[in-house]
C-alpha cells in the first residue's frame, strides 16, 4: 500500500492547494481557520483545478494522437 500511495494524485506536486495534516491536532488547526481563509483556499483550489484539467486533457490528447498515427 505504501508503494502505491506515493503515486496518488493528492501527493503529486501539481496539487499545490491541498492542505495536508499529519495528525488530529493539525487537522483541527486547519478546520479552525476563519471562514475567509477557507473560502480563499477553496477559490485557489478551484482555479488550480481548471489549470490542472487543461494540462491533463492536453497530455491525454497528445497520447491519443500518437497512438492513432
N, C-alpha and C positions, 0 to 999 in steps of 0.2 A: 504494500500500500504506500509506504513512504517513497518508494521509487517513482510511482505514478503521480503522486501529489505535486512533485516539482514541475510537472508538465500541465497542471491545471491552469485554466485561463486566469483565475484570480491571483495566481502567483507570477504572472508574466509582467515584464517591465512596462508594457503598454496599458496597464491597469492602474495608472498613477493616482486616480481619485479614490480608490478603495481604501477604507480605513481598516487597518489590521489591529488586532489586540492579542496579547499573549496570555491574559488571564482575566478573571471576572472583574477585578478592580479596574483594569484598563478599559474594559468594555463599559463599565459603569461611568467612567470619566467621559468617554465619547458620548454616551447616551445622555449625560448630564450637561452637555454643551447647550448653550442657549439656542432657541429656535432659529434665529437669524443665521447662526453659524451652520446649522444643519441644512437650512434652505440653500445656503451658498454652496455647501458640499454637493448637494443634490443637483444644483444647476451646473456645477463643474462636471459632474459625472454625466449628466445629460449631453452636454456639449462634447465631451470626450467620446462618448458612445457613438455619436454621429460620425466623428472623425475615424474612430476605430472600425465602424461598419464599412465606411468607404474604403478603408485600407484593406480589409478582409475581402470585400467584394472584388476589388481590383486584383488582388492576388489570385483569387479563385478564377476570375475571368481569364487571367494570363495562363493559368494551368490548363483550363479547359480549351483555350485556343491552341495551345501547344499540342495537346493530345488529339485535337481534331485535324492537325496538319498531316 
